[in-house]
Structure formats: structure tokens, C-alpha cells
């Protein structure tokens, strides 16, 4: 079974940075597209960024220029470098396949607060 384990979240002040990491277990081949999603309290889960094995990337407008997605294709790991964090970035962050997700992991909580 595919297992996704996220880490790296925490409490940070506005303008600060965090680096999230995700390890995908149980897959002996490179996953075409890996993505980061987030879900804020009272809101729907949304795609934040995704990356392919060809180094192509996509970001939603609200994080462009602030977040950077990267992956280690050989290990099926994906990271999200988050800079210039804002209050509205507060959410639980998850990694998963794109466009069709598998079973969701626990996610990692990001709280941006002064």
C-alpha cells in the first residue's frame, strides 16, 4: 500500500520560513506527479503546488514567488520550501499524488501567527 508521511510543520511568525518534507513508501517506481495540498480550518482542501519527474512545476497564484516545490525522484520524496509566510498560509499540509490522490497521511500543521 502507498503510505505518505509528512513532516516539518510548526509555529512560525509572519515572514518566517518552513521546509516541509514528504516520504512516499511502498512505490518501487517514480511517481509522475507529486503534490502538496492544504486545508485551512473551515475550508476545502486545495492544491498548493505540484511537480513532475521532468522538473515541471505548478503553483497556485497565492504562493507563487514564496513557495518552492522540489523532489527527489529516486527516493519518491517531495519538499515544500515556504518563505515569507502569511497568516493565510495557516493550514494542515498534505502530500499526495496528482491528479488522483491515494490514501491521505496525517498531514503536518503549519501555523503562522505573531
FISE-410605 format. One record per atom (N, C-alpha, C): residue in one letter; atom name; y, z, x. Coordinates in pm, whole numbers. Each point is the difference from the previous one (the first is absolute). Example, Ala and Ser with C-alpha at 12.3 -4.5 7.8 and 13.67 -1.06 7.14 Angstrom:
res; atom; yy; zz; xx
a; N; -569; 780; 1319
a; CA; 119; 0; -89
a; C; 120; 0; 90
s; N; 105; -72; -35
s; CA; 119; 6; 82
s; C; 109; 73; -77
This chain:
res; atom; yy; zz; xx
x; N; -119; 0; 84
x; CA; 119; 0; -84
x; C; 125; 0; 88
x; N; 102; -63; -51
x; CA; 128; -1; 69
x; C; 67; 136; -18
x; N; 47; 55; 110
x; CA; 72; 126; -2
x; C; 134; -19; 70
x; N; 105; 50; -61
x; CA; 133; -10; 55
x; C; 56; 139; 20
x; N; 49; 26; 121
x; CA; 51; 132; 34
x; C; 140; -15; 57
x; N; 97; 56; -71
x; CA; 139; -7; 40
x; C; 43; 131; 68
x; N; 97; -11; 88
x; CA; 53; 117; 67
x; C; 142; -28; 47
x; N; 70; 104; 41
x; CA; 131; -15; 60
x; C; 117; 39; -86
x; N; -24; 33; -125
x; CA; 110; 38; -88
x; C; 54; 138; 35
x; N; 109; 35; -67
x; CA; 61; 129; 23
x; C; 137; 9; -60
x; N; 69; 106; 35
x; CA; 137; 24; -46
x; C; 97; -44; 109
x; N; 96; -81; -38
x; CA; 96; -51; 96
x; C; 138; -8; -64
x; N; 103; 15; 81
x; CA; 137; -10; -49
x; C; 40; -146; -19
x; N; 96; -25; -88
x; CA; 50; -137; -13
x; C; 44; -55; 134
x; N; -33; -126; 25
x; CA; 30; -61; 127
x; C; -107; 18; 105
x; N; -97; 83; -28
x; CA; -108; 25; 93
x; C; -108; -105; -5
x; N; -105; 23; 77
x; CA; -108; -97; 13
x; C; -137; 66; -14
x; N; -94; -77; -47
x; CA; -140; 39; -5
x; C; -85; -122; 31
x; N; -117; 24; 53
x; CA; -96; -108; 24
x; C; -130; 34; -72
x; N; -32; -81; -98
x; CA; -122; 18; -76
x; C; -113; -82; 60
x; N; -121; 51; -12
x; CA; -116; -70; 51
x; C; -110; -1; -105
x; N; -81; -103; 4
x; CA; -112; -12; -92
x; C; -119; -57; 74
x; N; -114; 60; -20
x; CA; -124; -50; 57
x; C; -91; -42; -115
x; N; -55; -119; 10
x; CA; -92; -51; -99
x; C; -140; 7; 56
x; N; -86; 76; -65
x; CA; -138; 16; 44
x; C; -94; -84; -84
x; N; -113; -36; 58
x; CA; -105; -68; -74
x; C; 13; -149; -10
x; N; 87; -60; 80
x; CA; 20; -144; -3
x; C; -21; -55; 141
x; N; -104; -80; 20
x; CA; -30; -51; 134
x; C; 74; -128; 37
x; N; 93; -42; -81
x; CA; 75; -122; 25
x; C; 148; 25; -25
x; N; 82; -92; 47
x; CA; 143; 14; -19
x; C; 38; -28; -144
x; N; 79; 90; -54
x; CA; 46; -11; -138
x; C; 119; -95; -5
x; N; -4; -102; -85
x; CA; 107; -100; -2
x; C; 140; 57; -19
x; N; 16; 87; -98
x; CA; 130; 58; -29
x; C; -14; 150; -24
x; N; 76; 77; 75
x; CA; 11; 143; -22
x; C; 143; 32; -38
x; N; 14; 98; -87
x; CA; 131; 29; -55
x; C; 25; 149; -12
x; N; 128; 33; -4
x; CA; 45; 134; -33
x; C; 61; -2; -139
x; N; -37; 98; -79
x; CA; 55; 21; -132
x; C; 60; 139; -6
x; N; 83; 23; -99
x; CA; 52; 134; -21
x; C; 18; 26; -148
x; N; -7; 127; -34
x; CA; 22; 41; -138
x; C; 88; 124; -1
x; N; 118; -17; -54
x; CA; 93; 111; -15
x; C; -29; 73; -131
x; N; 42; 124; -7
x; CA; -23; 81; -118
x; C; 57; -68; -124
x; N; -84; -17; -100
x; CA; 43; -59; -125
x; C; 15; -151; 2
x; N; -41; -64; 108
x; CA; 13; -144; 11
x; C; -134; -66; 25
x; N; -4; -131; -19
x; CA; -121; -77; 26
x; C; -19; -20; 150
x; N; -125; -17; 39
x; CA; -29; -33; 138
x; C; 56; -139; 30
x; N; 60; -15; 117
x; CA; 57; -127; 37
x; C; -42; -40; 141
x; N; -7; -128; 23
x; CA; -24; -52; 133
x; C; 125; 22; 86
x; N; -20; 43; 122
x; CA; 110; 20; 93
x; C; 2; -109; 106
x; N; -115; -24; 62
x; CA; -11; -99; 105
x; C; -145; -41; 16
x; N; -22; -119; 54
x; CA; -134; -45; 28
x; C; -2; -85; 125
x; N; -117; -10; 60
x; CA; -14; -76; 122
x; C; -135; -68; 4
x; N; 0; -123; 50
x; CA; -123; -75; 15
x; C; -49; 0; 143
x; N; -117; -56; 20
x; CA; -56; -9; 134
x; C; 75; -99; 87
x; N; 77; -87; -63
x; CA; 79; -99; 72
x; C; 139; 51; 35
x; N; 23; 129; -15
x; CA; 126; 68; 29
x; C; 109; -29; -102
x; N; -33; -68; -108
x; CA; 96; -18; -106
x; C; 24; 134; -68
x; N; 123; 21; -44
x; CA; 37; 126; -64
x; C; 86; -26; -122
x; N; 1; 97; -87
x; CA; 84; -2; -118
x; C; 53; 140; -25
x; N; 126; 8; -40
x; CA; 62; 127; -34
x; C; 78; -14; -130
x; N; 0; 105; -78
x; CA; 88; 0; -115
x; C; 143; 16; 50
x; N; 95; -47; -81
x; CA; 138; -5; 44
x; C; 55; 136; 43
x; N; -38; 104; -68
x; CA; 59; 131; 25
x; C; -37; 60; 135
x; N; -103; -53; 66
x; CA; -40; 55; 130
x; C; 20; -97; 115
x; N; 44; -121; -28
x; CA; 22; -98; 105
x; C; 101; 51; 102
x; N; -33; -16; 126
x; CA; 87; 46; 106
x; C; -19; 144; 37
x; N; -75; 75; -80
x; CA; -23; 141; 25
x; C; -147; 31; 31
x; N; -90; -69; -68
x; CA; -143; 23; 17
x; C; -63; -115; 77
x; N; -102; 32; 77
x; CA; -75; -101; 72
x; C; -148; 26; -15
x; N; -72; -98; -51
x; CA; -144; 12; -14
x; C; -67; -67; 119
x; N; -105; 61; 49
x; CA; -75; -57; 110
x; C; -147; 38; -16
x; N; -86; -76; 62
x; CA; -142; 29; -14
x; C; -77; -31; 127
x; N; -108; 72; 15
x; CA; -97; -23; 105
x; C; -118; -66; -68
x; N; -8; -131; 10
x; CA; -103; -74; -74
x; C; -142; 35; 44
x; N; -16; 25; 127
x; CA; -132; 33; 50
x; C; -56; 129; -57
x; N; 89; 94; -30
x; CA; -42; 131; -49
x; C; 28; 19; -148
x; N; 60; -104; -65
x; CA; 39; 11; -140
x; C; 86; 123; -25
x; N; 100; 13; 82
x; CA; 100; 104; -16
x; C; 133; -66; -35
x; N; 80; 70; -76
x; CA; 131; -50; -36
x; C; 99; 116; 8
x; N; 121; -30; 45
x; CA; 104; 100; 18
x; C; 125; -42; -75
x; N; 81; 98; -30
x; CA; 129; -26; -60
x; C; 104; 87; 70
x; N; 82; -65; 81
x; CA; 111; 69; 65
x; C; 116; 3; -97
x; N; 46; 118; -34
x; CA; 104; 17; -100
x; C; 122; 62; 67
x; N; 107; -77; 7
x; CA; 125; 46; 59
x; C; 109; 6; -105
x; N; 106; 71; 34
x; CA; 115; 13; -90
x; C; -43; 38; -141
x; N; -84; 99; -9
x; CA; -56; 39; -128
x; C; 107; 50; -97
x; N; -20; -33; -125
x; CA; 90; 37; -107
x; C; -71; 88; -102
x; N; 78; 68; -82
x; CA; -58; 85; -104
x; C; -95; -79; -89
x; N; 35; -124; -30
x; CA; -81; -80; -89
x; C; -131; -47; 61
x; N; -22; 27; 128
x; CA; -127; -31; 62
x; C; -105; 109; -26
x; N; 42; 110; -58
x; CA; -92; 108; -30
x; C; -109; -48; -95
x; N; -124; 16; 42
x; CA; -114; -47; -78
x; C; -129; 37; 73
x; N; -110; -21; -68
x; CA; -130; 5; 66
x; C; -32; -142; 43
x; N; -33; -17; 127
x; CA; -26; -131; 55
x; C; -150; -21; 18
x; N; -45; -118; -39
x; CA; -141; -36; 7
x; C; -16; -133; 74
x; N; -112; -18; 65
x; CA; -34; -131; 52
x; C; -116; -55; -81
x; N; -10; -131; -4
x; CA; -110; -64; -71
x; C; 2; -150; 26
x; N; -102; -66; -51
x; CA; -4; -145; 6
x; C; 112; -60; -86
x; N; 34; -121; 31
x; CA; 89; -79; -83
x; C; -59; -139; -15
x; N; 3; -61; -119
x; CA; 60; 51; -124
x; C; -91; 90; -83
x; N; -129; 2; 31
x; CA; -93; 79; -78
x; C; -39; 127; 76
x; N; 44; 113; -51
x; CA; -29; 126; 66
x; C; -142; 47; -23
x; N; -45; 87; 88
x; CA; -129; 64; -15
x; C; 23; 141; -50
x; N; -99; 88; 19
x; CA; 20; 139; -40
x; C; 113; 61; 84
x; N; 86; 75; -66
x; CA; 117; 55; 66
x; C; -31; 128; 76
x; N; 65; 17; 114
x; CA; -11; 123; 75
x; C; 89; 107; -56
x; N; 17; 107; 77
x; CA; 82; 112; -45
x; C; 149; -28; 13
x; N; 35; -95; 86
x; CA; 140; -27; 25
x; C; 61; 105; 91
x; N; 123; -24; 41
x; CA; 72; 97; 81
x; C; 141; 15; -56
x; N; 41; 124; -16
x; CA; 126; 31; -66
x; C; 117; -13; 97
x; N; 101; -73; -44
x; CA; 125; -11; 75
x; C; 111; 58; -86
x; N; 69; 98; 55
x; CA; 113; 62; -70
x; C; 122; -13; 88
x; N; 102; -63; -53
x; CA; 126; -17; 72
x; C; 103; 88; -68
x; N; 42; 103; 68
x; CA; 92; 97; -60
x; C; 79; 71; 108
x; N; 125; 27; -28
x; CA; 85; 73; 92
x; C; 2; 148; -34
